[in-house]
């Protein structure tokens, strides 16, 4: 008997969709723009209104296209995006300039964007500029991930101040996980959603009377006097009309483009057919708006490849985790061969290895499946929780879900399974025979040196083949910025009045995601943009103690949520 199981839609209701250091010039910012038609549509050419200057992307939402406006409004500063970068920047701007009119926008119905999924931005002390440069140089020398060390150094110098603002002044808590495998504390509640809710709740205070929050409001295009002078942003109203928001400064904190594979294909070197995306509202809006300016075409975008997954299952499905992200997995590719030590501690390395194959299948025998259900999973720490993975569980519901899933295959013999998966039977059977012999010997993996404790035998049939995909949580890079978080052109000439923050901004990653840069870089960019635009666009002054009563040090007391 052999059976091929078919694709079902994803169960993730939380948003899983199938988804040379140049110094920054301290330039002044643009004057307030107008809605009299002077603002230029600099991303459309000729009759190609739906396209862009830089790719064949059809741009169905016409992002970066300036439309006739039904009305206009005036603000001093606009922050587009309510993730940690946009939220923090807008709050700092409102705190330091009580007379300024600050607008915070988000096209989503809730605040937070991809920050709601973030694990942490653990507090850190500031270091001296000399120490920061040394650390940046060492990191660049040791890593293939870091792109611009000068931004890494700027972030390190500001660590203590930004940590103090977030954890001491605004009371953000940290969560101490029960698992000792996680060395650093997480955000309260285990992800960034509680942090965003805490900050949003503070906006009702008198200190933020000058800050207006608008949700379900999509920024669609920049208003420009010329390619180097931003004078505001155009927004799309619920009734389909457009409003011009005239402003002295605009901060693009719009996130990545992982939910827009049609656009991402023009900015990524990865084979997206091997990928699925988690997150929401990551459509590359900020990237396309930056392309209206002298910034020109956005640079290469990096995929935050973090997990491996069986399409059709929820991201925290124990069966999917058992088949994809636990050290005792056995992966084979389109040639029927293994290609990696599946117990590799690097999530990125495993994800990239999957992306670089033609097809990848995780093989599970009935004996191994029974061992997994008995709680013998060497799981990826933190994904499903240590307790869940090490306690008995029943795969019946997930196996029922596999019915009709064309990424899951079942057969009585390995030869039949090879035929269903479309891999060479002789090579596949030989691969599995070698693997089983190594498991039986108890001395470890003779091919890729996987440790013996992760070598668990398949047992008897029926056998399962789970086709795998790489999961990207977001993308990084695209919009070039300088040390003030200003948007710049290819020669690092700033676009006046325009800033970028968060994972849309380039500099902290090469084509591969550098772990830990998302939240820490977003915090730095949002904070830096706010402080720079206050003094260079709004004519204000940032207080020396803008971050609160004390700078963060290792002795600072930070509240912990142990729930």
HELIX and SHEET records of a PDB file:
HELIX    1   1 UNK A   84  UNK A   96  1                                  13    
HELIX    2   2 UNK A  113  UNK A  117  5                                   5    
HELIX    3   3 UNK A  129  UNK A  142  1                                  14    
HELIX    4   4 UNK A  149  UNK A  163  1                                  15    
HELIX    5   5 UNK A  164  UNK A  169  3                                   6    
HELIX    6   6 UNK A  188  UNK A  190  5                                   3    
HELIX    7   7 UNK A  193  UNK A  202  1                                  10    
HELIX    8   8 UNK A  206  UNK A  208  5                                   3    
HELIX    9   9 UNK A  261  UNK A  264  1                                   4    
HELIX   10  10 UNK A  272  UNK A  274  5                                   3    
HELIX   11  11 UNK A  285  UNK A  290  1                                   6    
HELIX   12  12 UNK A  318  UNK A  324  1                                   7    
HELIX   13  13 UNK A  347  UNK A  355  1                                   9    
HELIX   14  14 UNK A  366  UNK A  373  1                                   8    
HELIX   15  15 UNK A  386  UNK A  389  1                                   4    
HELIX   16  16 UNK A  396  UNK A  401  1                                   6    
HELIX   17  17 UNK A  414  UNK A  421  1                                   8    
HELIX   18  18 UNK A  425  UNK A  441  1                                  17    
HELIX   19  19 UNK A  452  UNK A  454  5                                   3    
HELIX   20  20 UNK A  502  UNK A  504  5                                   3    
HELIX   21  21 UNK A  517  UNK A  536  1                                  20    
SHEET    1   A 5 UNK A   2  UNK A   5  0                                        
SHEET    2   A 5 UNK A 408  UNK A 411 -1                                        
SHEET    3   A 5 UNK A 463  UNK A 467 -1                                        
SHEET    4   A 5 UNK A 360  UNK A 365 -1                                        
SHEET    5   A 5 UNK A 331  UNK A 333 -1                                        
SHEET    1   B 4 UNK A  71  UNK A  74  0                                        
SHEET    2   B 4 UNK A 242  UNK A 246  1                                        
SHEET    3   B 4 UNK A 229  UNK A 236 -1                                        
SHEET    4   B 4 UNK A 218  UNK A 226 -1                                        
SHEET    1   C 6 UNK A 211  UNK A 214  0                                        
SHEET    2   C 6 UNK A 102  UNK A 105  1                                        
SHEET    3   C 6 UNK A  77  UNK A  80  1                                        
SHEET    4   C 6 UNK A 249  UNK A 252  1                                        
SHEET    5   C 6 UNK A 494  UNK A 500  1                                        
SHEET    6   C 6 UNK A 486  UNK A 488 -1                                        
SHEET    1   D 3 UNK A 186  UNK A 187  0                                        
SHEET    2   D 3 UNK A 174  UNK A 175 -1                                        
SHEET    3   D 3 UNK A 560  UNK A 561  1                                        
SHEET    1   E 3 UNK A 275  UNK A 277  0                                        
SHEET    2   E 3 UNK A 469  UNK A 476  1                                        
SHEET    3   E 3 UNK A 302  UNK A 309 -1                                        
END                                                                             
